[in-house]
Amino acid sequence: MVISTIHGAKGLEWPVVVLAAIDSDFARVDSTSRYLAPEGALILQYKDETGEQVRSEANKALVERAKEREEAEARRQLYVGMTRARERLILSGRYAYPEKPTRRAGLAAPITWFAAELGITEPDDAVRDVRLGDAEVRVINVSPVQVDGLRAAAAGFRDERLAAARLAVREGRTVEWEMPSTNLGQPASDAVPAAVARVLSEDRPAWATQRSLAMTTVTQLVYFYRCPMVYYFDLVLQIDEHPRGRGKAGAIGTRKLSALDRGTRVHELLERADLTAEPKAEAARLVAQLTSVDASETGTIQSLLANVLGDPLLDRARNATRLEREYRFYLDVGGTTVQGVIDLVFQDAEGRGVVVDYKSNDLAAPGRLQTLSGLYRPQIELYALAAKQAGLVEPNEATLYFLNKATAVTTPLDGGRLEIVETGVGDALGKIARGAWDTEPGEKCRGCGYRKRGYCETGKRFRE
């Protein structure tokens, strides 16, 4: 079992997810004095001589906009929480049946919205299967009387047990916890698995047996291949690896572009390139289409374009019997859909299948090309697997083309290698689903921002 916040669960999925306390207010708007950053406004809430809060008409429009933003964020949080479930989603919360149920478009406490949409107006002991849009929902009302057994069991946890457990944790000892008995004459240690078994039993609606696919992207998998802890910190905890560098390198206009932004523009232009044209002339034509890029950057971008368009690799593409650029794919690996985009895939005149991925990384540091080639190899091999399963080509070569050095790093491929790739992807997805972030220190730790900032315990064991 994993207990997580909604924010902490981003990027992860589980077969069964319980989203509890949906009776809480997901869209709170603070009624006290506060600063509203989007409007650059300071709202002061004051009280009269009796202590009653005075509502200001001048603040009304600002407060309404704040409510709209809070509700939009509440909807996003609810969506993230609900879509963590692959097979079964369980929503729970308390609901006070109003005398006059109303339907409202807004979302504060989600259970109120669900009750209105599902037509729940009064207590009902019967289990009902109803539809909500394209989904089927099983509604189960549980009264306080029905949970008396659980309350009695919870009362058995004495304060001294909890205090002893806390002391054991502080001292690094194992916590030994004696499970209480339920009022049903059954030890809770047996009752918990029994309850889980009932939830997952065959006595469930037909729709529950339909398996929905989990989604991930090749980019996210690259994080995991680099290091499971990097995946955990960046995508699960959402901690920036290099926070002070974010937002500066990607600026446009009079500022210098980062390697990433420069590469993004080269990617976009290559997608529109006329491969039959003379390389230098075509590079000049493409650069003329750029907007919001400082003149000092256009020369660099034009040089990068001319290099790749004049490379022998592109000569093979010009004579290809089949060619695809920016090919979007959805690859099924063990029930998980892996999404990505292949920069270039073609079958040359000799019938060899070639998969190409352009990279724009800064290669100034010694050994950087070799390090990045190893890091991105699983990615380009995964692209090759997708190209094969999509029926585009029978891949023989997987090529990483580093734009900043006009260098192609090619890995030979065959059917046996692609089987290994598919197995490796499946293993990685399984570890991500289980939250298995175990790894060992190594060269990958050298430039890791999480190690340098002291976040990663594994990185602390690395010795340069």
C-alpha positions as CSV (number, residue, x, y, z in Angstrom):
1,M,0.0,0.0,0.0
2,V,1.2,3.5,-0.9
3,I,-0.1,6.6,0.9
4,S,0.5,9.7,-1.2
5,T,-0.6,13.3,-1.8
6,I,-2.2,14.1,-5.1
7,H,0.8,16.2,-6.1
8,G,3.2,13.4,-5.1
9,A,1.3,10.9,-7.2
10,K,1.7,12.7,-10.5
11,G,3.2,10.5,-13.2
12,L,2.4,7.3,-11.3
13,E,-0.5,4.8,-11.5
14,W,-1.7,1.8,-9.5
15,P,-4.3,-0.9,-10.2
16,V,-6.5,0.3,-7.3
17,V,-6.6,3.9,-6.0
18,V,-8.6,5.2,-3.0
19,L,-9.3,8.9,-3.2
20,A,-10.5,9.7,0.3
21,A,-12.2,12.7,1.9
22,I,-13.7,14.1,-1.2
23,D,-16.1,15.9,1.1
24,S,-13.3,18.4,1.9
25,D,-13.2,21.7,0.1
26,F,-10.9,21.4,-2.9
27,A,-11.4,25.1,-3.9
28,R,-10.8,27.1,-0.8
29,V,-10.5,30.9,-1.2
30,D,-8.9,32.6,1.8
31,S,-11.2,35.2,3.2
32,T,-8.4,37.0,5.1
33,S,-6.2,39.7,3.9
34,R,-3.9,38.5,1.1
35,Y,-1.8,39.3,-1.9
36,L,-3.1,38.2,-5.3
37,A,0.0,37.8,-7.5
38,P,-1.7,37.4,-10.9
39,E,-3.5,40.8,-10.5
40,G,-0.7,42.4,-8.5
41,A,-3.3,43.4,-5.9
42,L,-3.4,43.5,-2.1
43,I,-6.8,42.7,-0.6
44,L,-7.3,44.0,2.9
45,Q,-10.2,42.4,4.8
46,Y,-11.3,44.5,7.8
47,K,-13.9,44.3,10.5
48,D,-16.4,46.7,12.0
49,E,-16.7,47.7,15.7
50,T,-18.7,44.5,16.4
51,G,-16.0,42.2,15.0
52,E,-18.1,41.4,11.9
53,Q,-16.1,41.2,8.6
54,V,-17.0,44.1,6.2
55,R,-17.4,43.0,2.6
56,S,-15.9,45.5,0.2
57,E,-17.5,46.0,-3.3
58,A,-14.1,47.1,-4.5
59,N,-12.7,43.7,-3.8
60,K,-15.6,41.7,-5.2
61,A,-14.2,41.3,-8.7
62,L,-10.8,40.3,-7.4
63,V,-12.2,37.7,-5.1
64,E,-14.4,36.3,-7.9
65,R,-11.3,35.8,-10.1
66,A,-9.5,34.2,-7.2
67,K,-12.4,31.8,-6.8
68,E,-12.3,30.9,-10.5
69,R,-8.6,30.1,-10.3
70,E,-9.0,28.1,-7.2
71,E,-11.8,26.1,-8.7
72,A,-9.8,25.5,-11.9
73,E,-6.9,24.2,-9.8
74,A,-9.4,22.0,-7.8
75,R,-10.6,20.4,-11.0
76,R,-7.0,19.7,-12.1
77,Q,-6.2,18.1,-8.7
78,L,-9.3,16.0,-8.8
79,Y,-8.5,14.9,-12.3
80,V,-5.0,13.9,-11.4
81,G,-6.1,12.0,-8.4
82,M,-8.8,10.0,-10.2
83,T,-6.6,9.2,-13.2
84,R,-3.9,7.5,-11.1
85,A,-6.2,4.3,-11.1
86,R,-5.8,1.8,-13.9
87,E,-8.5,-0.7,-12.9
88,R,-10.5,0.5,-10.0
89,L,-11.1,3.9,-8.5
90,I,-12.7,4.2,-5.0
91,L,-14.0,7.6,-3.9
92,S,-15.1,8.1,-0.3
93,G,-16.4,11.0,1.8
94,R,-19.2,12.1,4.1
95,Y,-22.3,13.6,2.6
96,A,-25.0,15.5,4.4
97,Y,-28.2,15.2,2.4
98,P,-29.6,18.6,1.8
99,E,-33.3,19.3,2.1
100,K,-33.4,20.8,-1.4
101,P,-30.6,19.3,-3.5
102,T,-29.3,21.7,-6.1
103,R,-27.1,21.2,-9.2
104,R,-24.3,23.6,-9.5
105,A,-21.6,23.9,-12.2
106,G,-18.9,24.8,-9.7
107,L,-16.6,22.4,-7.7
108,A,-15.9,23.0,-4.0
109,A,-16.4,19.7,-2.2
110,P,-16.3,17.1,-5.0
111,I,-18.8,14.8,-3.2
112,T,-21.5,17.4,-3.6
113,W,-20.9,17.6,-7.3
114,F,-20.9,13.8,-7.7
115,A,-24.1,13.5,-5.6
116,A,-25.9,16.0,-7.9
117,E,-24.6,14.4,-11.1
118,L,-25.5,10.9,-9.9
119,G,-29.0,11.9,-8.6
120,I,-28.3,11.0,-5.0
121,T,-31.0,12.8,-3.0
122,E,-31.6,10.6,0.1
123,P,-30.0,7.7,2.0
124,D,-30.3,4.4,0.3
125,D,-29.0,1.1,1.6
126,A,-29.2,-0.5,-1.8
127,V,-26.0,-0.8,-4.0
128,R,-26.7,1.0,-7.3
129,D,-24.8,0.9,-10.6
130,V,-25.3,4.2,-12.5
131,R,-23.7,6.0,-15.4
132,L,-21.8,9.2,-15.3
133,G,-20.9,10.3,-18.8
134,D,-19.1,7.3,-20.4
135,A,-18.3,5.7,-17.0
136,E,-20.2,3.3,-14.9
137,V,-20.2,4.0,-11.2
138,R,-21.2,1.8,-8.3
139,V,-22.7,3.8,-5.5
140,I,-22.6,2.4,-1.9
141,N,-24.1,4.2,1.0
142,V,-22.5,3.4,4.4
143,S,-24.3,4.6,7.5
144,P,-22.6,5.3,10.8
145,V,-24.3,2.2,12.3
146,Q,-22.5,0.0,9.7
147,V,-19.0,1.3,10.8
148,D,-19.5,0.7,14.5
149,G,-17.3,-2.3,14.2
150,L,-14.5,-0.3,12.7
151,R,-14.9,2.4,15.4
152,A,-14.7,-0.2,18.1
153,A,-11.5,-1.6,16.6
154,A,-10.0,1.8,16.3
155,A,-10.8,2.4,20.0
156,G,-8.5,-0.5,20.9
157,F,-5.4,1.4,19.9
158,R,-4.3,2.7,23.2
159,D,-2.3,5.9,23.7
160,E,0.6,4.0,25.3
161,R,0.9,1.8,22.2
162,L,1.2,4.8,20.0
163,A,3.8,6.4,22.3
164,A,5.8,3.2,22.3
165,A,5.8,3.0,18.6
166,R,7.0,6.6,18.2
167,L,9.8,5.9,20.7
168,A,10.8,2.8,18.7
169,V,11.0,4.9,15.5
170,R,13.1,7.6,17.1
171,E,15.5,4.9,18.4
172,G,15.7,3.1,15.1
173,R,14.0,-0.1,16.4
174,T,11.4,-2.1,14.6
175,V,7.8,-1.3,15.6
176,E,5.8,-4.2,16.8
177,W,2.2,-3.5,16.6
178,E,-0.4,-5.9,18.0
179,M,-3.5,-5.7,15.8
180,P,-6.8,-5.3,17.7
181,S,-9.8,-7.6,17.3
182,T,-13.0,-6.5,15.5
183,N,-16.4,-6.8,17.1
184,L,-17.0,-9.6,14.6
185,G,-14.7,-12.0,16.5
186,Q,-12.1,-11.8,13.7
187,P,-8.6,-10.5,14.2
188,A,-8.1,-7.2,12.2
189,S,-4.9,-8.8,10.7
190,D,-7.3,-11.2,9.0
191,A,-10.1,-8.7,8.4
192,V,-7.9,-6.3,6.4
193,P,-6.9,-8.9,3.7
194,A,-10.5,-10.2,3.7
195,A,-11.8,-6.7,3.0
196,V,-9.3,-6.2,0.2
197,A,-10.3,-9.6,-1.3
198,R,-13.9,-8.5,-1.3
199,V,-13.1,-5.3,-3.1
200,L,-11.2,-7.3,-5.8
201,S,-13.5,-10.3,-5.9
202,E,-15.5,-11.4,-8.9
203,D,-18.6,-9.9,-7.3
204,R,-18.2,-6.6,-9.1
205,P,-19.8,-4.9,-12.1
206,A,-18.9,-6.1,-15.5
207,W,-17.2,-2.8,-16.4
208,A,-14.6,-3.4,-13.6
209,T,-13.0,-6.2,-15.6
210,Q,-12.2,-3.9,-18.5
211,R,-8.6,-2.9,-18.2
212,S,-7.7,0.7,-19.0
213,L,-4.1,1.3,-20.2
214,A,-1.6,3.3,-18.2
215,M,0.2,6.1,-20.1
216,T,3.8,7.3,-20.0
217,T,6.2,9.0,-22.4
218,V,9.6,8.1,-23.7
219,T,10.9,11.3,-22.1
220,Q,9.8,10.2,-18.7
221,L,11.4,6.8,-19.2
222,V,14.7,8.5,-20.1
223,Y,14.7,10.0,-16.6
224,F,14.3,6.5,-15.1
225,Y,17.1,5.1,-17.4
226,R,19.4,7.9,-16.3
227,C,18.7,7.1,-12.6
228,P,15.6,5.9,-10.8
229,M,16.2,8.6,-8.1
230,V,16.2,11.3,-10.7
231,Y,12.8,10.1,-11.9
232,Y,11.6,10.0,-8.3
233,F,12.8,13.5,-7.5
234,D,11.8,15.2,-10.8
235,L,8.5,13.5,-11.8
236,V,7.2,12.2,-8.5
237,L,8.2,14.9,-6.0
238,Q,8.5,17.5,-8.7
239,I,11.7,19.0,-7.4
240,D,13.8,20.9,-10.0
241,E,17.3,19.5,-10.4
242,H,18.8,22.9,-11.2
243,P,16.1,25.4,-10.1
244,R,18.3,28.5,-10.4
245,G,19.0,27.7,-14.1
246,R,15.4,27.2,-15.0
247,G,13.7,30.1,-16.8
248,K,17.0,31.8,-17.8
249,A,18.3,29.6,-20.5
250,G,15.1,29.3,-22.3
251,A,14.6,33.0,-22.8
252,I,14.2,34.4,-26.3
253,G,14.5,37.8,-27.9
254,T,17.7,39.6,-26.9
255,R,18.9,36.8,-24.6
256,K,21.0,33.9,-25.7
257,L,19.1,30.7,-26.4
258,S,19.9,27.6,-24.5
259,A,21.0,24.5,-26.3
260,L,17.5,23.0,-25.6
261,D,15.7,26.0,-27.1
262,R,18.1,26.2,-30.1
263,G,17.6,22.5,-30.7
264,T,13.8,22.9,-30.5
265,R,13.9,25.5,-33.3
266,V,16.2,23.3,-35.4
267,H,13.7,20.4,-34.9
268,E,10.8,22.5,-36.0
269,L,12.6,23.7,-39.1
270,L,13.9,20.3,-40.1
271,E,10.3,19.0,-40.1
272,R,9.5,21.5,-42.9
273,A,12.8,21.2,-44.7
274,D,12.8,20.4,-48.5
275,L,15.3,17.5,-48.6
276,T,15.7,17.8,-52.4
277,A,17.0,21.4,-52.1
278,E,20.7,22.4,-51.8
279,P,21.6,22.2,-48.1
280,K,23.0,25.7,-47.5
281,A,20.3,27.4,-49.5
282,E,17.6,25.4,-47.7
283,A,19.1,26.3,-44.4
284,A,19.0,30.0,-45.3
285,R,15.3,29.7,-46.4
286,L,14.3,28.0,-43.2
287,V,16.0,30.5,-40.9
288,A,14.2,33.3,-42.7
289,Q,11.0,31.9,-41.2
290,L,12.2,32.3,-37.6
291,T,10.4,34.8,-35.4
292,S,11.2,36.1,-31.9
293,V,14.8,35.0,-32.3
294,D,17.7,37.5,-31.9
295,A,19.8,38.1,-35.0
296,S,22.9,36.8,-33.1
297,E,21.2,33.4,-32.9
298,T,20.1,33.0,-36.5
299,G,23.6,32.4,-37.7
300,T,24.1,29.6,-35.3
301,I,20.8,28.0,-36.2
302,Q,21.5,28.3,-39.9
303,S,24.9,26.6,-39.4
304,L,23.4,23.7,-37.5
305,L,20.7,23.3,-40.2
306,A,23.3,23.4,-43.0
307,N,25.4,20.8,-41.2
308,V,22.7,18.2,-40.8
309,L,21.1,18.8,-44.2
310,G,24.5,18.3,-45.8
311,D,25.4,15.2,-43.8
312,P,25.7,11.8,-45.6
313,L,22.9,10.5,-43.3
314,L,20.5,12.9,-45.0
315,D,21.8,11.9,-48.4
316,R,20.6,8.4,-47.6
317,A,17.2,9.8,-46.5
318,R,16.9,11.7,-49.8
319,N,17.1,8.4,-51.7
320,A,14.8,6.6,-49.3
321,T,12.0,4.3,-50.5
322,R,10.0,5.3,-47.4
323,L,10.4,8.3,-45.1
324,E,8.5,9.7,-42.1
325,R,9.3,12.8,-40.1
326,E,8.0,13.7,-36.6
327,Y,6.2,10.4,-36.5
328,R,4.0,10.2,-33.4
329,F,3.5,6.7,-31.9
330,Y,1.7,4.9,-29.1
331,L,3.5,1.7,-28.2
332,D,1.9,-1.0,-26.0
333,V,4.4,-2.6,-23.6
334,G,2.8,-5.1,-21.2
335,G,-0.5,-3.1,-20.9
336,T,1.2,0.3,-20.6
337,T,1.0,2.8,-23.5
338,V,4.3,4.5,-24.2
339,Q,3.9,7.7,-26.2
340,G,6.7,9.4,-28.2
341,V,7.7,11.2,-31.4
342,I,10.4,9.9,-33.8
343,D,12.3,12.7,-35.5
344,L,13.2,10.7,-38.6
345,V,12.7,7.2,-39.8
346,F,13.4,5.9,-43.3
347,Q,14.2,2.9,-45.4
348,D,17.3,3.6,-47.6
349,A,17.9,2.5,-51.1
350,E,19.5,-0.7,-49.9
351,G,16.5,-1.6,-47.8
352,R,18.0,-0.8,-44.4
353,G,15.7,0.6,-41.8
354,V,17.1,3.7,-40.1
355,V,15.7,5.5,-37.0
356,V,17.1,9.0,-36.2
357,D,16.8,11.2,-33.1
358,Y,18.2,14.7,-33.2
359,K,19.9,15.9,-30.0
360,S,20.8,19.5,-29.1
361,N,22.8,19.0,-25.9
362,D,25.8,21.1,-25.0
363,L,28.9,19.0,-25.7
364,A,31.6,21.3,-24.5
365,A,32.6,19.2,-21.5
366,P,35.2,16.4,-22.0
367,G,33.6,13.0,-22.5
368,R,30.1,14.5,-22.9
369,L,29.4,12.9,-26.2
370,Q,30.1,9.4,-24.9
371,T,28.1,10.0,-21.7
372,L,25.1,11.3,-23.6
373,S,25.3,8.5,-26.2
374,G,25.0,5.9,-23.4
375,L,22.2,7.9,-21.7
376,Y,20.1,8.2,-24.9
377,R,20.7,4.7,-26.3
378,P,17.6,3.2,-24.6
379,Q,15.5,6.0,-26.0
380,I,16.6,5.6,-29.6
381,E,16.3,1.8,-29.3
382,L,12.7,2.3,-28.0
383,Y,12.0,4.4,-31.0
384,A,13.3,1.6,-33.2
385,L,11.0,-0.9,-31.5
386,A,8.0,1.5,-32.1
387,A,8.9,1.9,-35.7
388,K,9.0,-1.9,-36.1
389,Q,5.7,-2.5,-34.4
390,A,4.1,0.3,-36.4
391,G,5.2,-1.4,-39.6
392,L,7.2,1.6,-40.8
393,V,10.6,-0.2,-41.3
394,E,12.5,-3.3,-40.1
395,P,15.1,-1.3,-38.1
396,N,18.8,-2.0,-38.8
397,E,20.3,1.2,-37.4
398,A,19.4,3.5,-34.5
399,T,21.2,6.8,-34.8
400,L,21.6,9.7,-32.4
401,Y,22.5,12.8,-34.3
402,F,24.2,15.5,-32.1
403,L,23.5,18.8,-33.8
404,N,26.1,20.8,-32.0
405,K,28.9,18.6,-33.3
406,A,27.3,17.4,-36.5
407,T,28.0,13.9,-35.2
408,A,26.0,10.7,-35.8
409,V,26.3,7.9,-33.2
410,T,24.8,4.7,-34.7
411,T,23.9,1.5,-32.9
412,P,23.3,-1.7,-35.1
413,L,20.0,-3.5,-34.4
414,D,18.4,-6.8,-35.1
415,G,15.3,-8.7,-33.9
416,G,17.1,-10.2,-30.9
417,R,18.2,-6.8,-29.7
418,L,14.7,-5.4,-30.0
419,E,13.3,-8.2,-27.9
420,I,15.8,-7.3,-25.2
421,V,14.8,-3.6,-25.5
422,E,11.1,-4.5,-25.0
423,T,11.9,-6.7,-22.0
424,G,13.9,-3.9,-20.5
425,V,11.2,-1.3,-21.0
426,G,8.7,-3.7,-19.3
427,D,11.0,-4.1,-16.3
428,A,11.4,-0.4,-16.0
429,L,7.7,0.2,-16.1
430,G,7.2,-2.4,-13.5
431,K,9.7,-0.8,-11.2
432,I,8.1,2.6,-11.7
433,A,4.6,1.2,-10.9
434,R,6.0,-0.4,-7.7
435,G,7.9,2.7,-6.7
436,A,11.2,0.8,-6.8
437,W,13.8,3.6,-6.9
438,D,16.7,1.5,-5.6
439,T,20.0,2.3,-7.4
440,E,23.8,2.4,-6.7
441,P,26.1,5.4,-6.9
442,G,28.2,5.7,-10.0
443,E,29.3,8.1,-12.8
444,K,25.7,9.2,-13.2
445,C,26.0,11.0,-9.9
446,R,28.9,13.2,-10.9
447,G,26.9,16.1,-12.3
448,C,23.6,15.3,-10.6
449,G,21.9,18.4,-9.0
450,Y,20.1,16.3,-6.4
451,R,23.4,14.9,-5.1
452,K,25.0,18.4,-5.0
453,R,22.1,19.8,-3.1
454,G,22.2,16.9,-0.6
455,Y,18.8,15.5,-1.5
456,C,19.9,12.0,-2.6
457,E,21.2,9.6,-0.1
458,T,22.6,7.4,-2.9
459,G,24.5,10.3,-4.3
460,K,26.1,11.0,-1.0
461,R,27.9,7.7,-1.3
462,F,29.5,8.7,-4.6
463,R,33.2,9.4,-4.5
464,E,34.7,11.4,-7.4
